[in-house]
Amino acid sequence: MRGLSAGRNDALFDATCKLGRYVRHGILSKAEVEKALIQATIDNGYTAKKGKGMKAAQATFESAFARTAQDSLPQLEDRPKASRGYSARYEARPGSAPL
């Protein structure tokens, strides 16, 4: 979003929707997502644009967060930790050579 000069509201909405899923699932906080995106809107001049400002950005956030609150992804469940001290993604799969 930093290099945009046009389409910034759409880009803000899209970015908020993408990150809003992580907020919904408790991976990121809403405050940290908003803080980062507000800084992006300041950096790219969106909030300084006549007729826009922080109120417009805030309305875009709320609209995007409302959309992601209804996403079809299931709530993520806690997963057990790998028992051998390294990530489960490195575990040998059936039919593969042991690590």
C-alpha positions in Angstrom: 0.0 0.0 0.0 2.9 2.3 0.6 3.6 3.1 -3.1 -0.1 3.6 -4.1 -1.4 7.0 -5.3 -4.7 5.7 -6.6 -7.0 2.9 -5.4 -5.9 3.4 -1.9 -9.3 2.9 -0.3 -9.7 -0.4 -2.1 -6.2 -1.5 -1.2 -6.9 -0.6 2.5 -10.1 -2.6 2.4 -8.4 -5.6 0.9 -5.5 -5.5 3.3 -7.8 -5.2 6.3 -9.9 -8.1 5.0 -6.8 -10.3 4.6 -5.5 -9.4 8.0 -9.0 -9.4 9.6 -9.0 -13.2 9.3 -6.0 -13.4 11.6 -7.8 -11.0 14.0 -10.9 -13.2 13.9 -8.8 -16.3 14.8 -7.0 -14.5 17.6 -3.6 -14.6 15.9 -3.3 -10.8 15.7 -5.0 -8.1 17.7 -7.3 -5.7 16.0 -5.3 -2.8 17.6 -2.0 -4.0 16.0 -3.6 -4.5 12.6 -5.2 -1.0 12.7 -2.0 0.6 13.9 0.1 -0.9 11.0 -2.6 0.0 8.4 -3.1 3.5 9.8 0.7 4.1 9.4 0.4 2.8 5.8 -2.4 5.3 5.1 -0.3 8.1 6.5 2.7 7.1 4.6 0.9 6.9 1.2 -1.0 10.1 1.8 -4.5 8.6 1.9 -5.4 10.3 5.2 -4.1 13.6 4.0 -6.2 13.5 0.8 -9.0 16.1 0.8 -12.3 14.7 1.8 -10.7 11.4 3.2 -8.8 11.7 6.4 -8.8 9.3 9.3 -12.6 9.1 9.5 -12.7 7.5 6.0 -9.9 5.1 6.9 -11.7 4.2 10.1 -15.0 3.5 8.2 -13.0 1.3 5.8 -11.5 -0.7 8.7 -14.9 -1.2 10.3 -16.5 -2.3 7.0 -13.6 -4.8 6.3 -13.6 -6.2 9.9 -17.4 -6.7 9.6 -16.9 -8.6 6.4 -14.2 -10.9 7.9 -16.3 -11.6 11.0 -18.5 -13.5 8.7 -15.8 -15.4 6.8 -16.4 -19.1 6.2 -13.1 -20.3 7.8 -13.7 -22.5 10.8 -12.4 -21.4 14.1 -8.9 -22.9 14.6 -8.4 -25.4 17.3 -5.3 -25.6 19.5 -2.9 -28.2 18.1 -0.7 -30.4 20.2 3.0 -29.4 20.3 5.5 -31.7 18.6 6.9 -34.0 21.3 10.5 -34.2 20.1 11.3 -30.5 20.4 10.9 -29.5 16.7 8.0 -28.6 14.5 5.6 -31.3 13.4 6.0 -30.2 9.8 9.5 -31.8 10.0 8.1 -35.2 11.2 8.5 -38.1 8.7 5.4 -38.9 6.8 4.3 -42.4 6.1 6.4 -43.9 3.2 9.2 -41.3 3.6 12.7 -41.8 4.9 13.1 -41.2 8.7 14.7 -37.9 9.7 
